[in-house]
């Protein structure tokens, strides 16, 4: 069975290609021979996951340009009123993939079949390394329940290399204060994964990848060095940014870059907030069915059988509410 047959009717679907827009004359971008070319710009699609509104930039597709990542969702921004029912995605399994969650604002509550039950807040980064299979529940957190506010962030799935698909699952959180930060002329960057301008993330990875949260001030330029053989893509959170060929990347659009050159060149006339990600392509076959991302059809069928047999945990126990949203006893853990 081909991968597309698995994707049909599952939670993984693609996004729409956007017509290219060019920056106006008087471009401020200083491209060079080493500047990466833009392969395609895609507009994220609106959807729902549980009771949570999302924007989906890619999911299971575009693997030649986004591997080792396999899905990018922006959740929110959505306003949560104090005392309101949490925005929630009920207990569901994963296997063979690492869903990562990064909060731009607000707080979340994570509970899983590995006996973790904790809060994550603004600037925190969580990895749910599912390996051979585990279950988790996600919802807006205790701070949101008590005080309300804007709930906004990203869930981005990092694929696991074939050699690690069946390792034991684990959960890790890296707090805002642990994030590497870089500040230069006209820009600020948070190094969530990988290394940028000599600042390295604390997060250990199964294969090389990078994940930067960058803010450019108005009339600012930035050249980001990458490995020419690695994939790279950029997602505009707010504002717009000019790329190679005077192509304009606007809010809620993603640019996929070609391999072969090393530099991602950015210029923003009015300021921009964006994510820049990529890494070494895994060059492995991908079979995806909903939350399972494996390398063969048989592995997918085994994931389904394991989940149905309860080997990934009990969803009813994971769904069980604590007295208030997210007041469980276990706190975040960090590798190392």
C-alpha positions as CSV (number, residue, x, y, z in Angstrom):
1,X,0.0,0.0,0.0
2,X,1.4,3.4,-1.0
3,X,1.9,6.2,1.5
4,X,-0.9,8.3,-0.1
5,X,-3.4,5.5,0.5
6,X,-2.6,5.7,4.2
7,X,-2.8,9.5,4.2
8,X,-6.3,9.5,2.7
9,X,-8.9,10.1,5.4
10,X,-6.3,10.4,8.1
11,X,-5.3,13.4,10.2
12,X,-2.4,14.2,7.9
13,X,-3.3,16.3,4.9
14,X,-1.4,18.8,2.7
15,X,-1.7,22.6,2.2
16,X,-2.4,24.9,-0.8
17,X,0.3,26.3,-3.1
18,X,0.3,30.1,-3.1
19,X,0.7,32.3,-6.2
20,X,4.1,34.0,-5.9
21,X,4.2,37.6,-4.9
22,X,7.1,39.9,-5.6
23,X,8.6,42.6,-3.4
24,X,8.2,46.2,-4.7
25,X,11.0,47.9,-6.5
26,X,13.7,49.2,-4.3
27,X,14.4,45.8,-2.8
28,X,16.6,45.7,0.2
29,X,17.8,42.2,-0.2
30,X,21.5,41.7,-1.0
31,X,21.6,38.1,-2.4
32,X,24.8,36.4,-3.3
33,X,25.9,33.3,-5.3
34,X,25.5,31.2,-2.1
35,X,21.9,32.3,-1.5
36,X,19.4,29.4,-1.4
37,X,16.7,29.5,-4.1
38,X,13.0,29.4,-3.2
39,X,11.4,26.2,-4.5
40,X,7.8,27.0,-3.6
41,X,5.7,29.2,-1.3
42,X,2.6,27.5,0.3
43,X,-0.3,29.0,2.2
44,X,-1.2,27.2,5.4
45,X,-4.7,25.7,5.6
46,X,-7.2,26.4,8.4
47,X,-8.4,23.3,10.2
48,X,-9.4,22.0,13.7
49,X,-7.7,19.5,15.9
50,X,-10.1,18.6,18.7
51,X,-11.5,21.9,19.9
52,X,-8.3,23.8,18.8
53,X,-8.2,25.9,15.7
54,X,-5.0,25.4,13.7
55,X,-3.1,26.5,10.5
56,X,-1.5,23.6,8.8
57,X,1.5,24.4,6.5
58,X,2.4,20.8,5.6
59,X,1.6,17.3,6.8
60,X,3.2,14.2,5.3
61,X,3.9,15.9,2.0
62,X,6.8,17.9,0.6
63,X,9.3,15.4,2.2
64,X,12.0,16.2,-0.4
65,X,12.1,19.7,1.1
66,X,11.1,19.4,4.7
67,X,12.6,16.1,6.0
68,X,13.5,15.4,8.8
69,X,10.2,17.2,9.7
70,X,6.8,15.8,8.7
71,X,4.2,18.2,10.0
72,X,3.9,21.9,10.9
73,X,0.8,23.3,12.7
74,X,0.4,26.7,14.1
75,X,-2.3,26.7,16.9
76,X,-4.1,29.9,17.7
77,X,-3.8,32.6,18.4
78,X,-7.1,32.3,20.2
79,X,-8.4,34.1,23.2
80,X,-9.2,32.0,26.2
81,X,-11.5,33.6,28.9
82,X,-10.9,32.9,32.6
83,X,-12.8,29.8,33.8
84,X,-13.7,28.7,30.3
85,X,-13.4,25.0,29.3
86,X,-9.9,24.3,28.1
87,X,-9.0,24.0,24.4
88,X,-8.4,20.3,24.2
89,X,-7.1,17.5,22.1
90,X,-8.2,14.2,23.8
91,X,-5.8,11.3,24.4
92,X,-4.4,10.0,21.2
93,X,-1.4,7.8,20.3
94,X,1.8,8.5,18.4
95,X,4.6,6.2,17.2
96,X,7.7,6.7,15.2
97,X,7.6,10.5,15.4
98,X,8.5,13.3,17.8
99,X,5.7,15.8,18.2
100,X,7.3,19.0,19.5
101,X,5.3,21.9,21.1
102,X,6.6,25.5,21.4
103,X,4.5,28.2,23.1
104,X,4.6,31.8,21.9
105,X,2.0,32.8,24.5
106,X,-0.2,31.2,27.0
107,X,0.3,27.9,28.7
108,X,-0.5,24.2,28.1
109,X,-1.2,21.1,30.0
110,X,0.3,17.8,28.9
111,X,-0.6,14.4,30.3
112,X,0.6,11.1,28.9
113,X,0.8,7.3,29.4
114,X,4.4,7.7,30.6
115,X,3.0,9.1,33.9
116,X,3.8,12.7,33.2
117,X,1.3,15.4,34.0
118,X,2.6,19.0,33.9
119,X,2.2,22.5,32.7
120,X,4.3,24.2,30.0
121,X,4.4,28.0,29.5
122,X,5.4,30.8,27.2
123,X,8.8,30.1,25.6
124,X,8.9,26.5,26.7
125,X,9.7,23.6,24.3
126,X,8.4,20.1,24.7
127,X,9.3,16.9,22.9
128,X,7.1,13.8,23.0
129,X,9.4,11.1,21.6
130,X,6.9,8.4,20.8
131,X,9.2,5.7,19.6
132,X,7.3,2.3,19.6
133,X,4.2,4.1,20.9
134,X,2.7,6.2,23.6
135,X,-0.5,8.2,24.3
136,X,-0.8,11.9,25.3
137,X,-3.5,14.5,25.9
138,X,-3.0,18.2,25.2
139,X,-5.0,21.2,26.4
140,X,-4.7,24.9,27.4
141,X,-3.2,25.1,30.8
142,X,-3.9,26.1,34.4
143,X,-2.7,29.7,33.9
144,X,-5.1,30.1,31.0
145,X,-7.9,28.6,33.1
146,X,-7.3,31.1,36.0
147,X,-6.4,34.3,34.2
148,X,-7.3,33.8,30.5
149,X,-5.2,35.2,27.7
150,X,-3.9,34.4,24.2
151,X,-3.1,30.7,23.4
152,X,-0.6,30.6,20.6
153,X,2.2,28.4,19.5
154,X,3.4,25.6,17.2
155,X,3.3,21.8,17.1
156,X,5.9,20.5,14.7
157,X,6.6,16.8,14.2
158,X,10.2,15.7,13.8
159,X,10.5,12.3,12.1
160,X,12.6,9.6,13.9
161,X,15.2,7.8,11.8
162,X,14.4,4.2,11.0
163,X,17.0,2.9,13.5
164,X,15.1,4.7,16.4
165,X,11.5,4.0,15.4
166,X,11.0,1.3,18.1
167,X,12.9,2.8,21.0
168,X,11.2,3.4,24.4
169,X,9.0,6.6,24.4
170,X,10.0,9.6,26.5
171,X,8.9,13.1,27.3
172,X,11.1,16.1,27.8
173,X,10.6,19.8,28.4
174,X,13.2,22.6,27.9
175,X,12.1,25.8,29.7
176,X,12.4,29.4,28.3
177,X,15.4,30.2,30.5
178,X,17.3,27.3,28.9
179,X,16.9,28.6,25.4
180,X,19.9,29.9,23.5
181,X,19.4,33.5,22.5
182,X,21.3,35.5,19.9
183,X,20.9,39.3,19.4
184,X,22.6,41.2,16.6
185,X,22.1,44.3,14.5
186,X,18.4,44.5,13.7
187,X,17.5,40.9,14.8
188,X,16.9,38.6,17.7
189,X,16.9,34.8,17.5
190,X,16.0,31.9,19.8
191,X,17.9,28.7,19.0
192,X,15.4,25.9,19.8
193,X,17.3,23.2,17.9
194,X,20.7,23.2,16.3
195,X,23.3,26.0,16.3
196,X,23.2,29.6,15.1
197,X,26.1,32.1,15.2
198,X,27.9,30.1,17.8
199,X,24.9,29.6,20.1
200,X,23.9,25.9,20.4
201,X,20.6,24.4,21.7
202,X,20.7,22.1,24.7
203,X,18.4,19.7,23.0
204,X,20.0,16.4,21.9
205,X,18.8,15.1,18.6
206,X,18.6,11.7,16.8
207,X,19.7,13.3,13.5
208,X,20.9,16.8,12.6
209,X,18.2,19.5,12.6
210,X,17.7,23.2,13.3
211,X,14.8,25.3,14.5
212,X,15.1,29.1,14.9
213,X,12.6,31.6,16.1
214,X,13.7,34.9,14.5
215,X,12.5,38.5,14.8
216,X,13.7,41.1,12.3
217,X,13.3,44.8,12.9
218,X,12.1,47.1,10.1
219,X,14.6,47.6,7.3
220,X,16.8,44.8,8.5
221,X,18.7,42.1,6.7
222,X,19.9,38.7,7.9
223,X,21.9,35.9,6.3
224,X,21.5,32.5,8.0
225,X,24.2,29.9,7.3
226,X,23.1,26.3,6.7
227,X,24.6,23.1,5.4
228,X,24.0,23.2,1.6
229,X,23.0,19.5,1.6
230,X,20.3,20.0,4.3
231,X,16.7,20.9,3.8
232,X,15.4,24.3,4.9
233,X,12.1,26.2,5.1
234,X,10.7,29.3,6.7
235,X,7.3,30.1,8.1
236,X,6.1,33.7,8.6
237,X,4.3,34.2,12.0
238,X,3.7,37.9,11.7
239,X,4.7,40.5,9.1
240,X,6.4,39.7,5.8
241,X,9.9,39.1,4.6
242,X,11.7,39.3,1.2
243,X,13.5,36.2,0.0
244,X,15.7,35.3,-3.0
245,X,14.3,36.4,-6.3
246,X,12.4,39.2,-4.6
247,X,9.7,36.7,-3.5
248,X,7.6,37.8,-0.6
249,X,6.9,35.5,2.3
250,X,3.8,36.7,4.1
251,X,2.0,35.8,7.3
252,X,0.8,32.2,7.5
253,X,2.8,31.2,4.4
254,X,5.8,28.8,4.3
255,X,8.7,29.0,1.9
256,X,10.5,25.8,0.9
257,X,14.1,26.2,-0.2
258,X,16.1,24.2,-2.6
259,X,19.3,22.4,-1.6
260,X,22.6,23.2,-3.2
261,X,23.4,26.6,-1.7
262,X,24.1,27.4,2.0
263,X,22.7,30.9,2.8
264,X,19.1,31.8,3.6
265,X,19.0,35.6,2.8
266,X,16.2,37.6,4.5
267,X,15.2,41.3,4.3
268,X,12.2,42.9,6.0
269,X,11.0,46.4,5.2
270,X,8.4,46.6,8.0
271,X,9.6,43.9,10.4
272,X,8.8,40.2,10.6
273,X,8.6,37.3,13.1
274,X,9.3,33.9,11.5
275,X,10.5,30.3,12.1
276,X,13.4,28.9,10.1
277,X,13.8,25.1,10.2
278,X,15.5,22.3,8.4
279,X,18.1,19.6,8.7
280,X,19.6,16.5,7.2
281,X,17.1,14.7,5.0
282,X,16.5,11.1,6.3
283,X,16.2,9.7,2.8
284,X,14.0,6.9,4.1
285,X,10.5,5.8,2.9
286,X,7.7,7.4,4.9
287,X,4.5,5.5,5.7
288,X,2.0,7.7,7.6
289,X,-1.4,6.9,9.0
290,X,-2.8,9.6,11.3
291,X,-0.4,9.9,14.3
292,X,1.8,7.0,13.2
293,X,4.9,7.7,11.0
294,X,6.9,4.6,10.1
295,X,8.9,3.2,7.2
296,X,6.8,0.2,6.1
297,X,3.2,-0.8,5.8
298,X,3.7,-3.7,8.2
299,X,5.0,-1.3,10.9
300,X,1.9,0.8,10.5
301,X,-0.3,-2.2,10.9
302,X,1.7,-3.3,14.0
303,X,1.2,0.2,15.5
304,X,-2.5,-0.1,15.1
305,X,-2.5,-3.6,16.6
306,X,-0.4,-2.4,19.6
307,X,-2.6,0.5,20.2
308,X,-5.8,-1.6,20.1
309,X,-4.1,-4.1,22.5
310,X,-3.4,-1.4,25.0
311,X,0.4,-1.6,24.6
312,X,0.7,2.2,24.2
313,X,-1.3,3.0,27.3
314,X,-4.9,3.5,28.4
315,X,-6.5,6.6,26.8
316,X,-9.3,6.7,29.5
317,X,-6.6,7.2,32.2
318,X,-4.8,9.8,30.2
319,X,-8.1,11.6,29.5
320,X,-9.1,11.5,33.2
321,X,-9.3,15.1,34.5
322,X,-7.4,16.3,37.6
323,X,-9.4,18.5,40.1
324,X,-8.5,21.5,38.0
325,X,-6.9,21.5,34.5
326,X,-3.3,20.5,34.8
327,X,-2.7,20.1,38.6
328,X,-1.1,16.7,38.3
329,X,2.0,15.8,40.5
330,X,4.7,15.3,37.8
331,X,6.8,18.2,36.5
332,X,8.8,18.7,33.3
333,X,11.9,16.7,32.7
334,X,15.0,17.5,30.7
335,X,17.4,15.2,28.9
336,X,20.9,15.2,30.3
